Amino acid sequence: MKNRVLFLMATFVGFLPVFVIQKPVFMAYHHQLASASTLTDYLKVIAHGLTLDLSIAGYLTIVPFLLVLFSVWVAGPYLKAALKGYFLLAAVVIAAIFSIDIELYSYWGFRLDTTPFFYLKTPKDALASIPLRAYFTQTVLFVLYAAAICWFFWKLIIPVLKIKPVRHRIAGSFILLLCGGILFIPIRGGLSVSTANEGRAYFSTDLFLNYAAVNPCFSLLASVWREHDFASQYQFLPENERKATFEMLTDIPTSADTLQLLNTRRPNIVLILMESFSANAIEVLGGEPGITPNLNRLSREGVLFDRFYANSFRTDRGLVSVLNGYPAQPTTSIMKYPMKSQSLPSIAKVLDSVGYRTSMTYGGDINFTNMQSYFYASGYQKITADRDFPLKDRLSKWGANDDVTFPHLLEEIKRESDSVPFFKTFLTLSSHEPFEVPFHHIDDLYLNSVAFTDSCIGSFIDSLKTLPVWSHTLVILLSDHGYLYPYGISHYDPKRQKMPMLWLGGALTSSRIISDYASQIDLAATLLAQMQLDASAFRFSKNIVNPASPKFAFYTFPNGFGFIDSTGTTAYDCESDRVLIEEPHEETHARMLKGKAMLQTLYQDLGAR
């Protein structure tokens, strides 16, 4: 009996070095982010991550515990064979999670959650943004790590167990059940009121060190748990305070001095979502010079919103923010849940109800991240995707490049009838990782891809201007989300979220710059108000050009939010209850309160749908 207890102890303790070794490897892999880290930082990462490591070790010891408990009553050689199979499976799962997580952090800036499973419904597209180097590196890492874990448990842990008959089975079972009860303590995270959570690993003002301390297996499990009861998450404020604060952030009826940007109530509308376009790459918005000469030129001809921000960091969340006026969620994506996303109001539904022809064009796989079902549910009557382009035109990993899809969109417009207005939405793709485009003018791959799409935009707009339809058409250009450029900025930094929004076309009254703080969710209320259409269903959206409306931008990042207004910027990490950015440095409780009310209301709404 003692031998069985000793084996369980060895199994539990044996998982700890398996997870501890991940910390320095993770930091070494991301050596640029860890360049300022000292030996003390490495040791702190290991120490502060131990609670989550203990929790996962506890979970992984449950199956050996049950097998050993069963062996008290039915002893036999099956036990070691079953344990070998289990440890092989555990090794494969642990190694897979770590090897995937360590690479994805380079792109997403947070530890593994359920997001990759959403994208893996279409694996070809999910893998398209990963360079070939990463395939080899991650495969080697996976194989070596899984083999090492398997060898460790097969050769050092399983031999600890000596299978002998148990004389006093009831007493032996009681002892093992007591051990199982003790095992619950590390699984729970201790005996305190609070249970194990990712925030337990946070200890530094450097968020990278906090992320390095987080066990990716725990991060993935926590993400799964969080997805079930949205309404109970982010309960920052009492209901009366939440409601009162949120009302301060909602749109109000259009005032008499609201700017009228359009010269017609029913313009044709072309909405172009530019993949990963960051304001930091656009000279007219203070970004890199010479990358976007066409956007720079066109910005003088239309209405430029120069304090405009993304609501999130991924396309599936950015689409919902733009097309539905619905804020992005920091722990999930409403597009994962068709029953919820189809209940959202959408610009396309409103325009369809007043006689518009609606269409969506994308050069990639329209089934990626549930997009096809989402677009149809959002009111689009026609969808064009990679399947509609000849194979010779689908040269990008993602599908048809922008120099193919923009001319296709132009031809569609030429075929439209003047008697019925149209609403065309177009999502570009060439400026997506791995940034492989038929354009080689700039050494930096990201900037080169942005410059390529900018050249396509310039050609498209110049051609559209020559058509009669230009005189009563509105073209809206904005990003689906920003990008981590300049390299090294944090994913919670507002610089990562800042993006362009530019209105062009003969349907505009004049050119101007609008410098009010706003974000993607505000397009819906702003556009529909210009067309004198009801936008009341878009409860999170506000009319940017209504002087009486609140002026702010709200954005989310993994388990956190940012709030920007004329008083400054606040970025808050919900997991660690830590303020990440407070600019100016004097604490502004009002921004924090508004951001919390916004996020709490969002999750209440998400849970109720």
N, C-alpha and C positions, 0 to 999 in steps of 0.2 A: 504493500500500500504506500509505503514511504517513497518507493521508487516512482510510482505514478505521480505523486505530488511533486517530487523533484523534477520530473520530466515537464510537468506543466509550468513550473517556475522557470525552467531552462528555456522553454518555448517562448514564454512571455518576455523574459529578459533578452532572449536571442533576437527578437524583432527590433530591439532598440538600436543596436549598431547599424542595422540595415537602414534605418531612417536617419540616424545621426550623420552617417556618411554623406547623405544627400545635401546637407547644408553647405559644407565647404566646396563640394563639387558644383553646386548651383552657383555659388559666389564666384568660383574660378571660371565657370562657363561664361558668366556675365562680368568678366574682369574689368571692363570699362566702368561699369556702375559701382564695382567694389574697389576701385583703384585707391580710394582714400581710406579704406577699411584697415584697421589694425588687427593684431592678433587678439586683442581684447574684444574687438567687435565680433570676430569669428566665434570666440568662446561664448559671448553673450547670445549670439544667434542660436548656437547649439543648446545653451541652457534654457533660454526662453521658449524654444520650440519643443522642449521635452514633454510638456503637458499634453500637447497634441500627439506626440509620438507615443506616449504611454496609452492614450485613448485608443489609437488605431491598433497598437500592439494587443490591447485588451480585446478588441473586436476580433482580431485575427487568431486569438487563442481560444475563441469559443468553440470552433469545430474540433480542435484537438481535445478540448475539455469534454465535449459530448462523446467523442470516440473512446476516450479513456473511461468515462463513466459507464458506457455500454460494455466495455471489456471487463468490468467488475462482475458482470452477470454472464457474459458470453465471451470467454477468453478464446484466443486463437491467433494464428499467423496472419489473419486478414488485417490486423490492426496496423502493423508496420507498413503493409502495402498501401492501405488507405491513407496513412499519414504521408507516405512518399508522394502519392497522387495529389494530396491536398497542398503540400509544400511546393510542389511543382506548379500548381495552379496559382498559388499565392505569389510565387516568384515571378511568374509571367505577368500577372496583373500589376504588382508593385512596380516592376521594371517598365511596363508599358506606360503606366500613369506618369512615372518620373521622366522617362525619355520624351514623351509628348509635351509634358508641362514645361520642361526646361527650355524647349525650343519655342513654344507658343508664347512664353513670357517675353521673348524678344520682340514680338509683334503687338501683343495686347497689353503688356505691362501689369498683369495680375496673374495670380496662381490659378490653377485649373478649376473650372466649374463645369456645369452641364452644357455650356455653349457649344463646344465641339460636337456633341452628340446631335445637336440641332443641325449643324452644317453637314455632318456625315450622312444625312439622308441622301445627299448627292455627293458621294466621295470624290468623284472626278473634279468637281468645282472646289470642294473643300481643300483639296491638295494642290490646286492650281497656283496658289500664292506662295507655296513653299519651294525654295530653290533646290536644285539637285544635290548640292552639297549637304543640305540638311537631311535628305533621305539617307544618305550613306552614314553620316555622323550619328543620327538617331538610331539607325538599325544596329550599328556596331555597339553603341551604348546600351541599347536594349538587350542584345544577345549576351554581352559580357556581364551586365548587371544581373540579369535573370539567372545565368549560369552560376555566378558567384553565390547568389542567395540560395539556389537549389543545393549546391555543394555544401554550403554551411549547415543547412538543416539536415541534409541526408547523412553527412559524415560526422557532424559534431553534436547535433541535438537528438536525432532519433536514436542513436546508440545509447543514450542515457536511459532509455526506457527498457526495462527487463520485464518481459511478460511472464508473470507468475500467477497462479490461481489465488484468489482472495478467499480466506477462510470465513471471515465475518463480512458478508456482502452488504448487509444493511448498514453496519457501522462504517464500512468503507465508502458506501454511497453517501452517507451523511457527511463524512469528512470531505469528499470531493465536492458536494453541494456547497459546503461552507467555503471551499476554495473558489467556487463559482461566484458566490456572493461577494467575496473579497475582490474578485476580478471586476465586479461592477463598479468599484470605486475609481480605478483609473479610467474606465470607459466613460464614466460620468464626468470625470475631471476633478475628483476630490469629494470632500464632504461638505463643502461650503454651499451656500444657497445657489450660486451661479453654476451652471453646467459648463462643460468644455465648449469653447467657441474660438474662432480664429483670433479674436481680440486678445486672448490669453497670451499669444505669442508676440504681441506688439510691445515694444519697449523703447523705441527710438523715434526721434524726430525725422530720421532718414527712413522714408517709407520702404526703400529697397531692402534695408536690413530687416524690417518687420516682415516683408514678404518672404525673405530668405528663411526666416524662422518657421514659416507656416508649412505644415506637412501637406503635400499636394493630395494625398489620399483623403485626409480630413477635409480639405477644401472642397473636394469633389462631393463627398458625402454631405457636407453642410449645405452645398448648393442644391442637392436633391431634396433635402429636408425643407429648405426654404420655399420651394415651389408649390407647396400644397395649400398653405393658408395665408394668402397674400394680405388679407384685411387685418390680420393680427400683427403684421410687421410694421416697424417704424412708428410705434405708438409713442411719439415724443410728448405730445401735448394733450391736456384734457380736451374733451370734445368741444366745449364752448369756446375755448381759446383757439383751437384749430380752425373752427368755422369762422370766427371773427377775423382771424389773420388771413385766411384764404380769401375771404371776401375782399380784402384790400388788394389782392393780386388779380382779381378778375376784371374782365372788360366791362365797360359801361356804355350806355347808348351814345351814338355818334353825336358829337357836339357840332354846333353851327360852323365853327371855324376849322373843321377837319379838312385836311388837304384833299383836293380832288386830283388824283393822278391820271385818271383815264378820261378820254373825250367821248367815250361811248359806254353804254351799260352792258353791251353784249359783244365784247371783242372776241376774236379767235385767240386762244391761249396756247402757247407752247411752253411747257415747263421742263426745263433741262436740269437734271440732277448730275452734277459733276463729281465723279468718283474721287474721294480723298483730296479734294482741293482745299488747301490750307491758305489762310490769309497771309501766312509767312512766306508763301511762294509768289505772292501777287504784289507787284511794286506799288500800285495805286493804293493799296491798303497797308503800306509800310513794310512790305516783304522784299524778297530778293529782286534786284533790278534785272530787267532783260528776259525774264522767264515767260511772262504773259503779255507780250506787246499788244495782242488783240483785245484782251480784257481791259488793259490800260486805256487803249484807244476808245473802246466802246463805252467805257464808264463815263466818258465826257458827253456821250450822246443820250444817256438814259438816266434812270433814277438809281443811284448807288446808295445802299445801306451799309455804312462803314463801321457800325458797331453791332454786328450781327454774329450770332454764335450758334454752333451745333448744339443739339441736346444730348448727343451721345457719341459713341466711338465706333459703331458698327453700322453697316448698310441697312440691315433689317430693322434696326431701331430708328435710324435716321429717316427711312421711308415713312414709317408710321408718324413720326414727328411732323414731317412736311405735309403729307397727304391727308392725315387725320387730325392734325393739331393736337396730338396726344403725346405727352412727355415720355421720354425713354426711361425704362426701368433699370436701376443699377444691378439687380440680381437676376433678371430674366428678360425675355422678349415676348411681348404680347402676340407677335406673329407666330409663335410656337403653338398658340391656342386658337385655332380657327373659330371656335364657338365664341370666343371673347372678341377677337379682332373684327369679326363680321358685324358685331354690334356697335362698332365705332361709327361716328359720323365721318363723312369723307367729302373732300372737295368734288371728286368725280360724281358722287351720288347727288349732290346738290345741283351740279351743272347738268347732269342727266335729266333731272326733274324739270328743268326749264328748257329742254330741247337740244342740248349739246350732243354732238357725237364725241364719244370718249374713246381714247386708245392709249395703249402703253407699248413702248418700244424699248427693247433691251437686247444687246448683242450676245448675251450669255445664256446660260441654262435657266429658264424661267421657273423650273421646279426647285431651284436652289432656295433653301430656307422657306419653303412653303409659299414662294412669291406668287405662283400662278393662282392658287386658290385665294390668296389675299387680294390680288388685283381684281379678280372677278367679283369677289365679295365687296370690294370697295367701289364698284360701279363702272369698271372699265368694260366696254362692249367688245373691244378687239385688242388682242395681244400679239405682238410680233417679238420673236426671240431667235436664238441661234439656229433653231430648226428651219427657219424661214429664209436662211441665207445659204447659198451654195457652199459646199465643203471647201472650195478653194479660197473663200473669203473668211473662213474661220481659222485664221493662222495663229491667233493668240491662244494661250493656255485657257483663257476664259471664254473665248468665242470669237466673234467678229469685232475687229478693231474699230475705233472711232472714225477712221477715214473711210470705212465701209458703211457704218450705220448712219452717220450724218447725211450723206447723199441719199440714202434710202428714205430718211425722214423728209428730206426736201422733196423727193418725188411723191411721197404720200400727200404732202401739203398741196402740191401742184394739182393733184387729182381731186381735191376737195371741192365741193359745190359752194358757191357764194350764198346760197339760200339758207344753209344750216350752219350755225357756228360750230367750231370744233375745239376740243380740249385734248391736246396731245402731251403726254408725259414721256420723257426720254431719259433713261439712265445710262450714262457713259460707263466704259469699263477699262479703257486703256491705261488709266493712271492708278491701277490696282497692282499690288504686288503680284508677280515679281517685276513689274514695270518693263516688260519686253515689248517694245514698239518699233515700227519701221521708220525710225527717226533717230539720228545720231548726231546731235549738235552740242550736248552738254554732258560732261563726264558723270555727274551725279544721276543715277538711274531714276530716282523719284522726280527730280526737277526736270529731267529730260522728258519723262512721260507727261508731266504737266504741260510742258512747252508743246508737246505733240498735240495734246487735246486742245490746247489754246489755239493752235494753228487750224485745227478742224472747226472750232467754234467761229473763228474769223471768216473762214471760207463759207461756212453755212450762213452766217448772218449777212455777209455781203451778197450772197446769191439770193437770199430771201428778200432783201431790199429791192431787188429788181422785179419782183412779182407784184401784181396788183393787190394781192391779199395783204401785203405789208401795211397798207394804210389803216387797216382796222384789226391789226394783230398785236398782241402783247406777248413778248418773249420774257420769261423769267428764268434767270440762271442763278443757281445756288448749289451748294455742296450737299452730298449725302452725309458727310461727316468730315472732320479735319484729319490731320495726320501729325505724327510725332516728328515734326520738322520745325525748327532746327533740331538735329539729333541730340538726344540727351534731356530734352524737356520732359517733365512728368506728365502722365496721362491726365492728372487732375488740374494741370496748369491751364488757365484760361487761354493762353497762347495756343494750346493744342486744339481748343474748341473754336477759336475765331475763324470765320469763313466769309466768303463773299455772298452777297445777294444783289443782283443787278436786274432791273427791269428795262427792257428795250422795246422799240416798235412804234409804228405809226399811231397806235391807240393811246399813246401818252400825250399829256397836255404840254409837258416841257421836261427839260433835264434838270436835275438837282441832286444834292447829296443830303441824305437823311441820317442824322447822327444819334438818334435815340437808341437806347439799349433794347435789343430784341433777340429772339432766337427762332429756330425753325418752326416751332409750334404756332408762331404768330402769323405765318403766311395765310392760313385759312381765314381768320377773322379779317385780316387786312384786305385780302383780295375780294372776299365776298361783300364786304362793306363798300368797296369801290363799285361793285356791280349792283348795289342796293338789294342784296340777297340776305336772307336771315342766316346768321351765324351763331345763334344762341345755343345750338346743340354742341358747339365746340367750347366746352366750359373752361378749358385750360388756355385757349387762344385769345389774344387781344389785338385790337386794331392799332398797329404801330403809329399811324399818322393821325390818330385821334388825340389831340392835346390832353384830353381829360383821362386817358387810359394810363394805367401804371406803366412805368418804363423800367424794365429789368430783363435780364437773361438768366435762365435757369438751365443747368446742365447736370448730367449724372455721369459717374464713372463707377467701377466695381465697388459696390457697397458704400457709395458716398455721393455727395452732391456739391455743386458750386452755385453761388448766387452772386450776380453782378448788377450793380446799379450805379447811379451817379455818386454814391458815397464811397464806393470801392468794391472789393471782391472778398468773398468768404468761400473757402473750400473746406469741407468737413468730411472726415472719415467716420462712418457710423459704427464700424466694427470696433474700433479702438476708442471711440468717443473723443476724437482728437481733432483740433483745428489744424489743418494743413497749410492754409493760406489765410492771412488776415491783412489786407492792404486797403488803406493805411494801417499801420501796426496797432493803433488803438482799437480795442475790441468794440465791434459794433453789434450789439445784441439784436438789433432790429433785423439785420440781414440773416443772421442765424435763425431767428424765429420764423422769418418768412420762408426760408429754404426748408425748414423742418415741416412747416404747415403744408407746403407744396408737395413734398414727398409723402407725407402721411395721407394727404387727400388722394394722391395718385394711387397709392396701394389700397386704400378703401374702395376707390372706384374700380380698380382692377379686380379685387376680390368679389365685388358685387356683380360683375359682368358674367 
